[in-house]
Amino acid sequence: MQKTNEKLDKIALSGMKFYGYHGCLNEEREQGQDFYVDVTLSLSLHSAGKSDELKNTVNYAAVFEIVKSVVEGQRFHLIEAIAEHIADLILGRYPEVRAVEVTVHKPAAPIPGDFQDAAITIRRAQGDQKA
């Protein structure tokens, strides 16, 4: 169990690219588009650093597969829902992760005008998903 004064460390996976069929418009749900996801996990990495054992940390490849299963395996109208599902799955699978931040980028969002990216970021902590 984590001490309340223990400083949390971070694991970050940035720029994960997936092709998905998300959006409110029929064209988005039929044609699909690229989505990029960034995930930052907050947890103690002390044990992993001392032991040099994968079993004492969160496997990055497993986190990638969680994100991939949501973005490529499900369909949502909102990128907010994509992020929420990713956060719920990570927190549910890894109780040692105290909090997770998920950013979903939708650079080809159907916005009339010139823009580089449309993205949302959520932060969820252990216990939030039970509310």
N, C-alpha and C positions, 0 to 999 in steps of 0.2 A: 504494500500500500504506500502511496506517495505521501510524504510529509508536506504539510501546508506551506512550509517555507522553502521547499526544494525548488530550485530554478529548473524550468523546463527547457529541454533542448528541442531542436527542430530537424525534421526530415522533410525535404522538399523535392517534388517532382514537377518540373515545369515544361510547358510546351508540348504536352502529350497530344498527339494529333489523331483524330478519329473521324470517320465519315458516318453521319447519322441523318435520320429523317424526322427532325423536330421542327416545330413551328406551328403557327396558327393558320397559315395559308396552305391550301391544298397543294400548291406547287412545291412548297418546302417539304411536305410530308411524302410527296411522290418522287421528286427528283433528288432530294437529299443535298447535303453540303458538308463542308469541313467544319469541325468544331475542335477547339483547343482547350485543354483543361490543365490547370495548375492546382496542385494539392500540397498543403503544408501541414504536417502532423506535429503536434506538440506533446512531448513525452520525455521521460528521463532516459538518456542513452548511457548513463554511467555504467550500468552492468555490462552492456554490450562493449563499451570501450575497454573495460577492465578484462573481460573474458575473451574478447575477439571471437565470439561465437554468434552465428546467425540466429540461433534460438533465443537470444537475449535482445533481439531488436525486431523491427517490423520489416519483413521482406519487401523490398521495393517492387520486385516483379509481381508479387501478389497484389499489391496496391494498384499497379498498372492494370492488372487483369480485372479488378473490381471496377475501375473507371471504364475500361473497355466494355465490360458487360452491360453497364448502364447506357453508355453513349451509343454503342453499336447494337445492343440487344433489345432495347426498349424504345418506345416512342413517346414523346412529350410535346405539349404545346409550348411550354415555357422553359427557358434555360434555368430559371429559378428551381423548377422541379427536378431537373437533371442534377443540379448541385445538391439539393436536399437529399435525393436518393443516394448519391455518392457518399455524402457525410454520414447518413444513417448506416449504410453498409460497413463503412470503415470503423465507426465507433462501435457497432455491434460485434464486429469480428475481433477487434483489438481493444480490450478493456484497458490496456496499458496506455493507450493514446488518450490523453486527457482532453484534447481539443483538436479540431481539424478546421482548416480554412480551405474552401474550394472556390476557385474562380473558373467560370465557364465563358469562353470567348466564342462569339458568333460573328466572324468578320464579314460574312456575306449576308447579314441581316437585311431584310427588305425595307430599308430606310431610304426615302427619296433624298438624295443629296450625297455629298462627298464626306466620307468618314473612314477612319482606319480600322476601327474595331467597335463592336458592341459587346460588353461583358458585364457579368454580375459576380459579386463575391459574397459568400456567406461564411460565418464562423459559428461552429457548433461545438459544445462541450459534452462530455459524458453526462448522461441524465437528460439532456435536451430532447433526445429522440423519444423519450417516454412520455413527454407532455402532450 
